[in-house]
Amino acid sequence: MRNKKTGSDAPAERFETIRRYITALLEDGTYSAKDISNIIREPEKDICEHLEHLRRTLGKGRKRLEVTPASCGHCGFTFKKRARLTKPGKCPTCRSIHIQPPLFCIKP
Ligand SMILES: [Zn+2]
């Protein structure tokens, strides 16, 4: 349950700051959610949610989030149709768990 009276560290503001940070990173280079997680010290799961949000919001503006789909490190299968931005658990073709995570960048 969320306490609305704690004040100073409002979640909405905090998310805004994180998203701005992620945007700045992705305008500058290409990163996986794990890379971003390591850099800004937020859980990878949260990063994926921020990326989903950015993908939706950027879609309406001039910039857009470019996603290089995850692929299998064993057989090369590409997860092109995957809508979610999290890293898949294993390859549907060869069952390998050596999955290259999706990569993100922001293009003007
Ligand atoms: Zn595979």
Residues whose N, C-alpha, C, O or C-beta is under 5 A from the ligand:
A	BS01	ZN	C72 H74 C75 G76 F77 C91 T93 C94 R95 S96
